[in-house]
Amino acid sequence: MRPHGSVGRWVAIMKKDIHPEYHQTKVTCACGATYDIGSTRKSLRIEICANCHPFYTGKQRIVDSGGRVERFLKKYERTKARAAAN
């Protein structure tokens, strides 16, 4: 930052030709909602947005990435079966 004019205000001076291009970006959620925002990327795909996030909707939803939920349930069933056998 450096002083600007006789008023004594400080102004941030940005360097030229080092900043990425800023685009109008379309964000697409897995639930189908789309938003337009500004970003350095041309398009974004997200898994959860404000329309489908449990905090905002009040509904609990299991988001399974890579079969983790099924693996956990299988493991839990095996543990439960072992405990019942003992």
C-alpha positions as CSV (number, residue, x, y, z in Angstrom):
1,M,0.0,0.0,0.0
2,R,1.1,3.5,-0.6
3,P,-0.3,7.0,0.0
4,H,-2.6,8.4,-2.7
5,G,-2.9,12.1,-3.4
6,S,-2.8,15.0,-0.9
7,V,-5.5,13.6,1.3
8,G,-3.2,11.0,2.8
9,R,-5.4,8.0,2.1
10,W,-3.7,4.6,1.6
11,V,-4.5,2.7,-1.6
12,A,-3.6,-0.9,-2.4
13,I,-1.9,-1.1,-5.7
14,M,-2.2,-4.5,-7.5
15,K,0.6,-5.7,-9.7
16,K,-0.3,-6.1,-13.4
17,D,-0.4,-9.4,-15.3
18,I,0.1,-11.7,-12.3
19,H,-3.6,-12.4,-11.4
20,P,-5.7,-15.2,-12.9
21,E,-8.7,-14.4,-15.1
22,Y,-11.9,-14.0,-13.2
23,H,-14.9,-15.7,-14.9
24,Q,-18.7,-15.9,-14.3
25,T,-18.9,-19.5,-13.1
26,K,-21.7,-22.0,-13.0
27,V,-21.8,-24.2,-9.9
28,T,-23.7,-27.5,-10.2
29,C,-24.6,-29.5,-7.2
30,A,-25.3,-33.3,-7.1
31,C,-28.9,-32.5,-6.2
32,G,-29.4,-30.6,-9.5
33,A,-29.3,-27.0,-8.1
34,T,-27.2,-24.5,-10.1
35,Y,-25.7,-21.2,-9.0
36,D,-23.8,-18.4,-10.8
37,I,-20.8,-17.0,-9.0
38,G,-17.5,-15.4,-9.8
39,S,-14.4,-17.6,-9.8
40,T,-11.1,-18.3,-11.5
41,R,-12.6,-21.6,-12.7
42,K,-15.0,-21.8,-15.5
43,S,-17.3,-24.5,-13.9
44,L,-17.5,-26.2,-10.5
45,R,-19.3,-29.5,-9.5
46,I,-20.1,-29.9,-5.8
47,E,-21.7,-32.7,-3.7
48,I,-23.7,-30.7,-1.2
49,C,-25.2,-27.2,-1.4
50,A,-27.5,-25.1,0.8
51,N,-30.5,-26.7,-0.9
52,C,-29.6,-30.2,0.2
53,H,-27.3,-29.7,3.3
54,P,-28.8,-31.2,6.5
55,F,-28.0,-28.0,8.5
56,Y,-30.1,-25.8,6.3
57,T,-32.9,-28.3,5.4
58,G,-33.3,-30.0,8.8
59,K,-33.3,-33.4,7.2
60,Q,-30.6,-36.0,7.8
61,R,-29.2,-37.6,4.7
62,I,-26.4,-40.0,4.4
63,V,-23.9,-39.0,1.7
64,D,-22.0,-42.1,0.7
65,S,-18.7,-41.5,-1.0
66,G,-16.9,-44.7,-2.1
67,G,-19.2,-47.2,-0.4
68,R,-18.1,-46.2,3.1
69,V,-21.6,-46.5,4.6
70,E,-22.0,-50.1,3.3
71,R,-18.6,-51.1,4.6
72,F,-19.4,-49.7,8.0
73,L,-22.8,-51.5,8.1
74,K,-21.2,-54.8,7.1
75,K,-18.5,-54.4,9.8
76,Y,-21.1,-53.5,12.4
77,E,-23.3,-56.5,11.5
78,R,-20.3,-58.9,11.9
79,T,-19.5,-57.4,15.3
80,K,-23.1,-57.7,16.3
81,A,-23.2,-61.3,15.2
82,R,-20.0,-62.1,17.2
83,A,-21.4,-60.5,20.3
84,A,-24.7,-62.5,20.0
85,A,-22.7,-65.8,19.5
86,N,-20.7,-65.3,22.8
